Amino acid sequence: MKRIVAFFALFLSLTALSHARELPDFTDLVEKQGVAVVNISTTQTVRNENVFPQIPDLSEDDPMYDFFRRFMPPRKGPREYQSRSLGSGFILSADGYILTNAHVVDAAEEVTVRLTDKREFKAKVIGSDRRTDVALVKIDASGLPKVTIGKPDQLKVGEWVFAIGSPFGFDNSVTAGIVSAKGRSLPQENYVPFIQTDVAINPGNSGGPLFNMKGEVVGINSQIYSRSGGFMGLSFAIPIDVAIEITDQLRTQGKIYRGWLGVMIQEMTRELAESFGLSKPTGALIANVDKGSPADKAGLAASDVILKFDGKTVENSSELPRLVAAVKPGKRVSIQLWRKGAYKDISLVVGELPDKGGRASSKGSKMGNKLGLTLNELSEEQKRELKVSGGLVVEDSEGAAARAGVGRGDVILSVNNQDVKSVEQFNELVNQYGSGRVIALRILRGDRSLYVPIRINGK
C-alpha cells in the first residue's frame, strides 16, 4: 500500500513538473529587454474658466446651476493649473529616438523621459499621428540600450506575449498573456489592424512595448476595453510595422502622407449581398462618393462594391481604408468592382487624405407603404441644404423598416439603386418586389449615407 501511495505521489509530482515546464519563463527576456523601456511624464497648463469653483459640473440650463451661482461666492477670474500625466515608451535607437503613443504626448508643454537607471531627460516631440496614435520623441543621449523589432504578421493567435510599462506610475511592471486575435478593427480607428491580447494593460501602460517570446517588440500597447477604467481582459496593441512606417515618415518628412479615394463605405452583409446579386458577403460597399474626389473623377458611384484594390483582395470593408492609406498619393492603381451584377475593372490616381469636415441635416402629403414607412417629399430648400436632387424624408417608421434600423429624419435616396423623387414612385418601386424579397435602401443620415437592407414584410 505504501508503494502505491509513493508511486501515486511521484506521478503527481512529475505531472506537476511537466505542466510547469510548459509555462513560459519570462525572467531572462525581462532582464534583457526591460532596460530599453522608459517612463514618460508630461505636464501642460490647463485653464479653468469656471469662476464658480463650488458649482458641480452642471449645464447652465440645469436649474441647480442658478442655485449655486446665487449662493456661492465667485472666484476672481479664471484659474490656471498644471496637469500631469504618465505613460510609457521604448528606445528605438542608441542615439535617443523613443516610440510612444500620440495621446501620451499630445498638447504636452514639457515631456520628461526617465530611464531604468533613474536618469531623466527632457524630450523633444519629433512628431505624432493621431490617426494611428503613434508618436516619436527624442532625448539628447547616446549609447542607449534599444529594442529589437519583430514581425507582427508572424504572430499566431494563442501565442504568449508580454508587456513592460508603467501602469499607475509603477515603473517597469511586467504583465503577460496570449494573443487573442489579430487584425481587429475598432470604432473610429480605421488605419490600424490592432493586435488583441489578454495581457493586463492599465493607465500608464500606454506607449509601452508588447514583446513576443523571442524578446522582439511586435506592438505598442495603446488601448483597453473597459467599463471601469481598469483592465477587463481586452487590450489592443498597434502592430510595430505600422508604427515604424509612421515614425519613418515623421522623421524624414515631418508629416504623414496617406492615400485617399473620397468614398464612404459600409460592410457588406448577407442581406445586402443578396440584394446586389453577390454570391457571398465580401468587399467594401460604396455608400457615397465625394464630389471632385479621385473616386468621383474615375467614375466610382454609390452601390459599387470594391472587391480588389491595387491587386489586393478586400474581404471586409475595414480593410479598404488601410490599403488606400498605405498607397503614396499620386500613384495610379487598379480596382476591381462589382457593379450592377457584373465585374468591372477601372484605374484611378490616388489622392492625398484631406482634413475631415462637413455636415448635413434635414426635416419634413404623408403616405404609408408596406415597408412601414411614412414618407414626405423634400422641399427645394431642403434639397439645396442637403445637396441632393431628390429623396424622401422619413416621417415615421414601423414594421420591417423600423426593424432594419430606418428611423425618423432619415432621407431615402434610392431603392435598389434607382433614385427616388416622389412618394408614388417609391411605392411603385417597392411594390415590384414580392414578400420575402430583400431590397436595399440608400439613405442619408446626418452627414453620411449608407445602404440598409430590408426584407419585405420582415420575412
N, C-alpha and C positions, 0 to 999 in steps of 0.2 A: 504493500500500500504506500509506504514511504517513497519507494522508487517511482511509483505512478505520480505521486504528488510532486516529486522533484522533477520528473520529466515534464509534467504539465507546466510547472513554474519556469523551467528552462525554455519551453516552447513559447510561452507568453513573452518572456524577456527578449527572445530572438525576433519574435513578431514585432514587438515594440521598436526594437533596434532597426529592423528593416524599414518600418514605417518612418522612423526618424531620419534614416538615410535618404528617403525620398523627398524630404522637405529641404528647400534651398538654404544655403548658408550665405548670408549677405556680409559677413564681417570683413573679409578681405576687400570686397568691392567697395564697401562704405569707406574703409580706411584709405583706399587709393583715390576714390572719386570725390569724397566729401570735401577735400581741400580746395576744389575748384568751384564750390558752391558759396555764394555770398548772400549777406543780408543787405537789403536796400531799404533805407528810410528816407522819407520825403517830408518837406514842410511847404506850406503855402498859406498866404494870408487870406482869410475869409472875412468878408464884410457883412455884418448883420444889420440890416436896415430896420429891424423892428425896434421902435423906440419905446415899446411897452413890453419889456422882457418878462413880466409876470404873466402875460397873456399866453395861454397854450397855443399850439399850432392849429388855430381856427381860421376858417374863412371869414372875410369881413362881412359876408352875408349871414353868418351864423348869429342868432340872437344873443348868444353868450359873449360874442366879441364886444358888443356895445357895452355890456355889463362890466367887463374887465377894463375897457377903455375909460369908463366913467369913474370907477372907484379905485383904480391902481395908478400911482403916480408915474408919469412918463420919464424916460431917461433922456438926457440931453444929447441928441444926435445919435447917429449910427455908431456901432462899436466894431472894431477890428480885432481879430484874434488869430493866433497861429494854429493851423490844423496839421496834424502829423499822421502819417500812415506808414505801414510796414509791408514789405514784400520780399521776394527772393529773386535770385538771378544766378547765372553761371558764366564762368570765364571762357570765352571763345578763343582768345589768343594770348600769348605770353606778354604782349605789349598793352594789355588792358582793355580790350573790347569785351563787353559783357552783354548778354542777351537776357531780356526780361519781358514782362507784359506791358503793353501800352498803357493799360489802365493803372499800372503801378506808378508811372512817372508823369502821366498826363496832368497838365496845369501845375506841376511842381515848380516852386521857385528855387528850391535847393534839394539836391539829391546826394545822399551820403551812402557810400558803399563800405561795408565792414567785412574784412576777410576773416577766415577761421583763426588766424594768428593775432586777431584783435586790432590789426592796423585799420585805420579809417582813411578814406579818400573822398574828396569832393568830386562828383562825377558830372560830366557834360552829356546831355542827351543829344546824340548824333541825329536821331530821327525816330519817328514812331508811326505806326499804321493802325488806325482804329479798326479798319475792316477785318484785319486778321488778329488784332490785339497783340502785335509784336513791336518791341522797341529795342533800340541799340544804344547803349551808353558807353562812355569811355572814361577811364581813370588814368592818371599820369603815373604809370608804374611799368616795370619790366621784370622779366624772369618769373612771371606768374605761372602757377600750375593751370593747366587748361583741360577741358573735357575732350573726349573722343566722340566724334559724330557717328551715329549709326544709321541704319536704313529702315525707316518705318514700314516700307512696303513688304519687308521680310518678317514683320511681326505676325504671330499667329494668335488667334483668339484662344484664350486659356493659358497663354504663356505668362510666366512670372515676370513682374516688373516691380521697380521700387522708386520711391521719390525721396529727395532730400530738400528740405526747405526750412522756413522759419514760421511755422504756424503760431499765431498769437505772440510772436516775438521770440519763441524758443528756438535759438539758432541750431542749425544742423540736426534737425529732427528727422528721423528715418521712418518711413512707413512703406509697407509692401502689400502686394495683391496680384491680381491677374488682369490680363487684357479681357475686357468684357465684350467689346465689339470694335469694329473698325469702320471708318468712313461715315461716321454719324453726322447728320445734319441737324443743326439747332435753329430755333426760330431767330430770324434777323441775322443769322450768321451764314451767309451764302458762299463764302470763299474759303472755308476751312473744312476738310473732311476729318472731323475730330476722332481721336482715339479715346474710346470709353474704357475706363478701368474701375475697379472697386478699391483702389488704393485710397487710404484716408487722406483727404485734402481739406484743409480748413483755411480761414482767412490768414494771410501771411505766407501761405504756400505759393500764391500766385507768382508766376515768373520763374519758379524753380524747375529743375530738370526731372524728367522721367527717364529712368535707366532700364536697359534690358540686362539680362544675366551675363552679358559679356562686358558690362561696365560702360556701354556706349549710350549716349543720350539719344533717345528716339522721339522725345516730345517735350513741350513746355506745358507745365500744369497751368491751366487757365481758368476753368470754371468748375463749379459744383452744382449739382441739383439738390436743392434744399428747401424745406418749408420752415426750418427753424434757424437757418443761418449757419448751421454746422453740418458736418459730414453725415450723409444718409446712404452711402453705398454707391453713389453715382458721381464719378469725376471725369472731366474731359480735358484732354491734352492736345495741343496743336502739334501736328507732325513736324519733326525738326527740319525735314527737307523744305516744307512750306516756309518755315521761319527763316532758314538760311537764304532762300531765294529773295525774301523781303529785305533782309539785312544787307545783302549784296547790292540791291538797288539803292537802299538808303545810304550806304557808304560811298558808292560810286556816282550816283545821280542826284542824291538829295531828296528824291521823291519816288513815289510808286506809279508806274505806268501800267494800266490794265486795259485789256481789250473790252470792247462794248459793241453790242448789237442794236440795242434800243427796242427790246421786246419785253413784254410782261408775260410770264409763263405760269402754268399750273400743272399739277400732277395729272397724269393720265390714269383714270380709274377704269375698272372693268366696264362700268356702265357707259362711260364716255367712249371707251374703245369700241364698244358695240355700236354706239350711235354713229361713230365715224367710219365704221367698216373695217377696223383693225382686228386682226386675229387674236392679239393679246395686248394688255395694257403696258405699253412701252413708249419711250420717247418723252419729249417735252412739248406740251400743247401751248401754242401761242394764243394768248387771250387778248393781247393788244399790241399794236406797233406804234412807236413814237414817230410823229411826222418829222421828216427830214433826217431820220436816223439812218445808219448803214443798212439796217433791215428794210426800212421803207424804200430806200433807193434801189435795193436789189429785188424788190417786188414781193417780199415776205408779207403775209397777211394773217389776220386772226383766223383761226381754225387750222392753219398749217401745223403739222406735228414734226418737230425736228428729231430725226432718228440717228443721224450721224453728223458730227461736227469736226471738220479738219481731219477726217479719216478715223475718228474715234466714235465708237458706239455710245449713244445716250440711252442708258437703260431707264434712268429716273430723271425727273425734271431737276432735282437738286444737283445733278452732275453738270448741267449745262453752264451755270454761272462760273464754275471753277475752270471749265475748259475754255470758255471765252476769255476770262480774265487772264489766263496764262498766255494768251496769244499777244504778241507785240503789235500795238496799234500800227495800222498801215499795211499789215500783211493780208494778202488775198487767200481766202480759204474756201474749201468746197463744203457744201451742206447737202445732205440727203433729206428730203421731206416726204411726208405722206400728205397729199393734197387731193381732196375730193375723190378718194377711192383709188388713187394711183401714186406710184413713186415718182419723185421728180428731183433732179439734181440741179443745183444752182451754185454760183460762186459769188462772193462779195468781199469787199475790203473792210476789215475790222477797224472800228473807230476807237477813240480813247474814252474811257469811262468818265463822264462829267459828274458834277455835284448833283446830289439829289434835290428834288423840288417838285412843286405842282400840287394842285388840289382841285376838287370839283364838288359840287353839291346839287341837290335837286329837291323839288316838291311838287304837288299836283293840281258829258255823259258816261258814267261808270257802267261797267258791263262785266258780268261774271263769265266764267268758262269752265270746262270740265277738268282743268288742272287745279281749280280752286283759287284762281286769281281774279281780283277786281282791278281793272286797269284804267288808266286815263292817258290821253294823248298829251304830249309835251307842247307847251306854247312856243312861239317863235323866240321869245326872250329866254326861255329855259334852254332851248336848243343852242342859242348863241353862248349862253353861260357854260354849258356842258361841252360845247364844240362838237356837236353831233348833228347829223342831217335828219334824223328820225329817232324813233324809240317811244316806249310806253312806260310810264311811271306806275309802280305797284302801289295801289291804294290800300289793298287788303290781301292777305294770303292765308289760305287754309288748305286742308286736304293734302293732295300729293305735292303741291308746290311748297307748302309750309314744311312738310316732312323733308323735302330736299334742301331746305335752308333758304328759300327765296322769301324775302321779308319786305315790309312796307318801306318805301323810299328807294328800293332798287329800281333801276331803269333797264328794261328789256330792250336789247338792240337787235337781236336776231333769233330765229327759230331754225335749228339745223342749218345754220349759215345763210339763211335768207333774211335780209334786212326787213324789219317791220316798221311801218309808219302809221298804222291805224289799228284800232281795236278789232274792227271787222276782218282785216287782213290777217291779224294774229290768230283769230279764232278759226278762220278758213284753213290756215296752215296746220294748226293743231288737229283739226277735225280730219285731216288726211290720214292720220295715223290711228290705228286701232288700239283697243285695250291691251295692256301689257307691253306695248312698244316703248322703247326708251328714246326720248328726244333731248337735244342739247340746247339750252337757252344761253345765249351770251348776254350777260348783264353788266351794267355799270354800277359799281358800289363805291361811293365816295370818290377817291381819285384813282381807282383801279378797276379793270374789267376782268371778268373770269367767266368760264363756262360752268353751268350747273346741269347735270343730267337729271331728268325726271322721267320716271316710269308712269305712263298714263294710267289713271285710276289707282296708282300706288301699287299695282300688282307686280 
